[in-house]
């Protein structure tokens, strides 16, 4: 299943955390997204390949910056959802 990403929730600067995400969770997700992207880049992949590795549909003109943010947002969303299900 591919969840469409809401680009309006992306950060407007590097120091800003999306309003709907816990800042600690965002930083952890951002670090993991950077690691995922670095591994894909090291193996000769493109930003769209990194997005596909996480199961996101990638725009054709995806840059590495946007790919990292989109992956981090997906990881943040998944972690928050898993935590809510585990608590119930």
N, C-alpha and C positions, 0 to 999 in steps of 0.2 A: 504494500500500500504506500503510495506517495502522497504526502501531505503538502499542499501548496503553501509556500512561505510568504508571509506578509512582510513585504519590503519596508513598509512604513514603520516597523518596529526596530529597524536597524539604528545603531548609534550614530549620532551626528559628529562625534569626535572620539578620539582614542581613549579619553579619560572618562567617558560617559557609559554608564551601565543602562541597558534598557529598563524602563520603568516597571515592567511586569516581572522582572527576574531578581532574585536575591543576589546582591553584589558578590558574595562569596561563591555562590553557585556559578555566577557568570564568569568569574576569574578562573575557576577550575575548568569550566567548559571551554573557555578560550584557550587555555593551555593545552588541553587535550586536542582541540581543533587544530592548533598550530602543529602539534606532533603528527597528527594524521596527514595534514597538508604537506609537511616536510618529507614524510616518507613517500608520498605519492610523487612529489617534486624530484626527490632523489632518484626514484626509479624511472624518471623521464616522462611522468604524466603531466597532464594539464589541470587547471583549476576545475574544469568540468569533470575530470576523472575523480578528483577528490570528493566532489559533491555526490557523484554517482556511487562512490564507495560507501557512503553513509546512507544511501537510499533516497537522496534528494534529486528532484529534477533540476537540471542546470540550464540557465540561460546560455545561449551561444557565446555571448560576449563577457562571460564571467571572468573577473579578475581574481587574483589570489586573495586580496584583501576582503572582497565580498564573499568569497568562498569560505574563508576562515570564519567570518561573522555568521554566515548562514549555517555552517556546521555547528558552531558554538550555540546558536539559538536552538537548533534541533536537539543538541545534547542537553541543554538546559530544560527544554520542554519535556524530553523523555525522562530525565531524572526526577523532575517535579511530579510527573504523572506516576512513576513507579513508587515514589514515596507516599503519595496519597493512597494508592491502592494497598500498600503494605500496612498503612495505619488503619484502614477500614476493617 
